[in-house]
Every structure is written in C-alpha cells, then in structure tokens.
C-alpha cells in the first residue's frame, strides 16, 4: 500500500511540474514554448488560463492528500511492527 501511494505521489509531482512549466509566466494562458499558441487559439487565452489553473489546483490538492495518506499509512505500518523484530 505504501509503495502504491509513493508511486502515485511521484506521478502527481511530475504532472504538477509539467503543468507549472507549461504556464505562461505573465498569466496569459499556455506558454508558446510548449505549443501554447494553438491551444490559446482553440480555447481562447482566458479559457486556457482557467483550465491550466484548475489542473494546477487539482494536482496540488491531490499531492497534499497523497502526502497525508502516505504519512498515515507509514505510521500505521510502523506502529504494527514490534521492537523485537528489529534486533
């Protein structure tokens, strides 16, 4: 269970980094470096900004939740182990 949560946390971290790198630093939608010109034309600059912002917030909330769940899972696994098993 802990391994699955750790892998999910890593995937969410990578996706969050990608989404943050895609954003335009001046708040104008998707950065043109990553093909944002076409996305801004299809969706409009304000709509693409809203979509990217919602994805960023969703991934940040998912990362926060996964970190808390992983900490709870690790502490419950650690509480079940006895001290005699380590010696």
Secondary structure as a PSIPRED ss2 file (coil, helix, strand):
# PSIPRED VFORMAT (PSIPRED V4.0)

   1 X C   1.000  0.000  0.000
   2 X H   0.000  1.000  0.000
   3 X H   0.000  1.000  0.000
   4 X H   0.000  1.000  0.000
   5 X H   0.000  1.000  0.000
   6 X H   0.000  1.000  0.000
   7 X H   0.000  1.000  0.000
   8 X H   0.000  1.000  0.000
   9 X H   0.000  1.000  0.000
  10 X H   0.000  1.000  0.000
  11 X H   0.000  1.000  0.000
  12 X H   0.000  1.000  0.000
  13 X H   0.000  1.000  0.000
  14 X H   0.000  1.000  0.000
  15 X H   0.000  1.000  0.000
  16 X H   0.000  1.000  0.000
  17 X H   0.000  1.000  0.000
  18 X H   0.000  1.000  0.000
  19 X H   0.000  1.000  0.000
  20 X H   0.000  1.000  0.000
  21 X H   0.000  1.000  0.000
  22 X H   0.000  1.000  0.000
  23 X E   0.000  0.000  1.000
  24 X C   1.000  0.000  0.000
  25 X C   1.000  0.000  0.000
  26 X C   1.000  0.000  0.000
  27 X C   1.000  0.000  0.000
  28 X C   1.000  0.000  0.000
  29 X C   1.000  0.000  0.000
  30 X E   0.000  0.000  1.000
  31 X C   1.000  0.000  0.000
  32 X H   0.000  1.000  0.000
  33 X H   0.000  1.000  0.000
  34 X H   0.000  1.000  0.000
  35 X C   1.000  0.000  0.000
  36 X H   0.000  1.000  0.000
  37 X H   0.000  1.000  0.000
  38 X H   0.000  1.000  0.000
  39 X H   0.000  1.000  0.000
  40 X H   0.000  1.000  0.000
  41 X H   0.000  1.000  0.000
  42 X H   0.000  1.000  0.000
  43 X H   0.000  1.000  0.000
  44 X C   1.000  0.000  0.000
  45 X H   0.000  1.000  0.000
  46 X H   0.000  1.000  0.000
  47 X H   0.000  1.000  0.000
  48 X H   0.000  1.000  0.000
  49 X H   0.000  1.000  0.000
  50 X H   0.000  1.000  0.000
  51 X H   0.000  1.000  0.000
  52 X H   0.000  1.000  0.000
  53 X H   0.000  1.000  0.000
  54 X H   0.000  1.000  0.000
  55 X H   0.000  1.000  0.000
  56 X H   0.000  1.000  0.000
  57 X H   0.000  1.000  0.000
  58 X H   0.000  1.000  0.000
  59 X H   0.000  1.000  0.000
  60 X H   0.000  1.000  0.000
  61 X H   0.000  1.000  0.000
  62 X H   0.000  1.000  0.000
  63 X H   0.000  1.000  0.000
  64 X H   0.000  1.000  0.000
  65 X H   0.000  1.000  0.000
  66 X H   0.000  1.000  0.000
  67 X H   0.000  1.000  0.000
  68 X H   0.000  1.000  0.000
  69 X H   0.000  1.000  0.000
  70 X H   0.000  1.000  0.000
  71 X H   0.000  1.000  0.000
  72 X H   0.000  1.000  0.000
  73 X H   0.000  1.000  0.000
  74 X H   0.000  1.000  0.000
  75 X H   0.000  1.000  0.000
  76 X H   0.000  1.000  0.000
  77 X H   0.000  1.000  0.000
  78 X H   0.000  1.000  0.000
  79 X H   0.000  1.000  0.000
  80 X H   0.000  1.000  0.000
  81 X C   1.000  0.000  0.000
  82 X C   1.000  0.000  0.000
  83 X H   0.000  1.000  0.000
  84 X H   0.000  1.000  0.000
  85 X H   0.000  1.000  0.000
  86 X H   0.000  1.000  0.000
  87 X C   1.000  0.000  0.000
